Amino acid sequence: MLANRKSVVALLVAGLTVASGSLGAADPLPGGLGPCVPGKCPDPYPGLGNGPFAGRDNGISVFVGKDFLVRNAAAEAEGRVVVLGNFDQNKAQGVSRLYNVGVAGVGSRVPPDDGADWLVAGGNVTVAAGQALDARGDSAQGGVVRYGGTTSGEIIAKQVVQDPKATEPYASLSPALHDASQCYADNRPATGTVKNLGYATTFTGDGTSKLQVFTVDFDLVSNSGGQQSLSFTGIPAGATVLVNLTGASRKISVNSMTVPFQDRLLWNFADATDVSIGGTAQFEGSVLVGNPASQTTVSTAGMGGRFFTTGGLTHGASGSNGQEFHAYPFNGDLPGCGKPGMSIKKSADKQTANPGDTVKYSVVLTNTGQTDLTGVKVTDDLSGVLDDADYLNDASAKPIAGSFSFASPKLTWTGNLPVGASTTLFYSVKTKSPDPGDRHLRNGVSSDVPGPCEPNCTTDVPVVDPTTTPTTPPTCPPGSTDPGCGTTTPDTSVPPGPGPNPGPAPDTPEAMAWTGVSVMPFLDVAAALILAGVLLITVTRRRAG
């Protein structure tokens, strides 16, 4: 039995991993909630009926973060039911004594596997005297009722198991659902319009978006507070429909509703503390109530989809007609709720450009966030470039191509970036010759995805005129007629004549060069005079002697 429970949790986690790892894919609900978990998943799911079982689904059909109260004429909750608090059954007198979990007499007819957990409660399971909780129905063996506290009253099941860790595998779902509910609602621009006509409320989509978002800040009831019909138009094939119902209290009462995208429709109550869903029609689509302090009352004839609340749930309406949860999956693609982030690094292949030059730009985009980026837009404003240059209409990107559009002066790339992925944008301009502008190619890249620019998102390439490189002047000796000099260099030096000996040239690198007038002739004369004087004195002494 424990292995069975672990395998189901593993399947849920595996489903989440596969979905979030695909290119450009949005996220499912937290924990992989929503899709069918084999068992044996029918494709397609059948409509409401009471025929043979159409398959087996071990996914969670109803999740309640607080207590689940069965009241009045409530009849059944088809599929797996997980309650973190208490399960308390106390129906009205004069109605069927049974409340079915797992199997519904009329429904999708896709129960969990025999022997799997059909009802899990973290607290007590209490059934009023004279009533019965039925976790077998017309299945051969039925399922397990697992609880963490105590039980009282009649329980029909293959096995009833006391387990203090009954809801441990599901404890993280409640805070995760709360965060997801807030994420789906916060700053989520509507793609369509909603109009309450009194007798009906109409939802009109934009006809193109893969995620159709509607914001409803009023009750879906008639002018008198009674029932009305709901209808949708302008929803493209395959689109997911997200309806965000805002406000502290919301009421829905429906007498007619038919949608062909039941498995891709999610009703999200992010903040409400009081939610009421009633009426005589089957309410189609899945429901998420994100406020843990909320209390939801479901009294509609049928609920056709998953039902997840982080708060408490009361099931049942007065009268003799039973109210039912029917097990149908949610297969929509919802907005990713991880923190987005993208770095941008822009560069040009030239630091300066001449008139007539081509300047090539590259922009490297990297998804640095925690969620895939779908339909991200990056725009380069070329208004500071096009006065000096012409865009060459040559934009490309690789390895993720995306698509480009140019509406002067802005060039925009649109594409998908999975977590950790990078792509590089390439485009170029040709400077005008002559340049009539301010002689600066200034342009900057921007995106609505938060993240750093490395080192920045702006480039500035000055446009300068080319200059002639100066030639080295000829070094020709005076009077030269060397053809390499180009012209004869006139001789302006003084012809050599007699003059003093300049003396010897320096014979060491440290010797100073001779400059000015030479003193050597004067030294020669002085030496001769001294020699003559010496001779004269000598002769005079000899004569005297």
WOGI-V905641 format. One record per helix or strand of 2 or more residues. SS is the DSSP state (H for helix, E for strand). FROM is the first residue (numbers start at 1). TO is the last residue. If there is no record, write none. Layout:
# WOGI-V905641
ss=SS from=FROM to=TO
ss=SS from=FROM to=TO
This chain:
# WOGI-V905641
ss=H from=2 to=21
ss=H from=30 to=32
ss=E from=55 to=56
ss=E from=60 to=64
ss=E from=68 to=72
ss=E from=74 to=83
ss=E from=87 to=91
ss=E from=98 to=102
ss=E from=110 to=111
ss=E from=117 to=121
ss=E from=125 to=127
ss=E from=132 to=134
ss=E from=144 to=147
ss=E from=151 to=152
ss=E from=154 to=156
ss=E from=159 to=162
ss=H from=168 to=185
ss=E from=193 to=196
ss=E from=200 to=204
ss=E from=211 to=216
ss=E from=228 to=233
ss=E from=240 to=245
ss=E from=249 to=257
ss=H from=262 to=264
ss=E from=265 to=269
ss=E from=274 to=279
ss=E from=282 to=284
ss=E from=286 to=289
ss=E from=295 to=298
ss=E from=302 to=304
ss=E from=307 to=309
ss=E from=312 to=315
ss=E from=323 to=326
ss=E from=342 to=348
ss=E from=352 to=353
ss=E from=358 to=367
ss=E from=373 to=381
ss=E from=389 to=391
ss=E from=396 to=398
ss=E from=403 to=407
ss=E from=410 to=417
ss=E from=422 to=431
ss=E from=440 to=447
ss=E from=458 to=463
ss=H from=483 to=485
ss=H from=520 to=544
